[in-house]
């Protein structure tokens, strides 16, 4: 394998370790939850009622592969070789 193939394989191996992993950070009034390849959200925990309110989506993961029709994924795209 050349250096690029090795780097792509290493990134895939490291990324797979994060599958189904979520983490939460609480800082003051707000808490943040990040779930690998799923979503990021911001929320406030109302301890007296045991609820999360409000909950704001800060983004959702949308996997897609763009191909050129002949050689598979384009460079710089998810699943492709190269970086943009």
N, C-alpha and C positions, 0 to 999 in steps of 0.2 A: 504494500500500500504506500502511496505517496503521502507527503505531509498533510495535504488537504483532506484526503480520505481518513487519515488517522485522527485529525482534529474533529472531523464530522462524527466519526464513530465514538470518540471520547465524549463529545457534547451529548450525543444521544444516550450514552450510558449514564452520564451524570443527570440528565434531565429525567430519565426514567425512574430515578430514585425519588423524585418529587411527586410522582403520580399519586393521586388521592391525598395529597398533603395540604393541610390548611394551617394557618397560623394567625393568631390574634394579638394585636397590640392595643393596650388601653393607655390613654394619656389624657388625664383630666376628664372633661365631660364626654369626649368622643372615644369610641373604640373603632378599630379597623380590622377587617378580616380579609386575608388574602388566601385564595385557594388556587393552587397551581393549575393552570390551563382551564380555569372555570370562571372566577370572578374576583373582584375587589369591591368591598362595600364599607360604608361608614355608618355607625349607629350609636345611639345612646342607650345605655341599659338603665331602665327605671327599676332600681332595686326594690322599692316598696311594692311594686306591682308584679315584679318578675317578668317584665316584658322588655323588648327592644323597640324603642320608639323615639325618634323616627329612624327609618332605615333608608339609606341613600345608596344607590348603585353608583360605583365609580368606574365601572367598566365590566364587560364580559368578554370572555375568550371565544373567538370564532375561528376555528381551524379551517384553512383552505389551502389548496395547492394550485398554483398557477402553472400551466404547462405551455410549451410552445408547439405541441402537437407531434413532435418527432423525437425529442431527446429527454422527455420527462420534465421534472420541475426546473424552473428557471433559476439561475444563480441569484442568491439573496432572498429567495422565497423559502417558506417553511418546507422542509423536506428536501431542499435543493442544496447544491454545493455552492460555496462562495459566500461572501458577505457583501452587504450593501452599505 
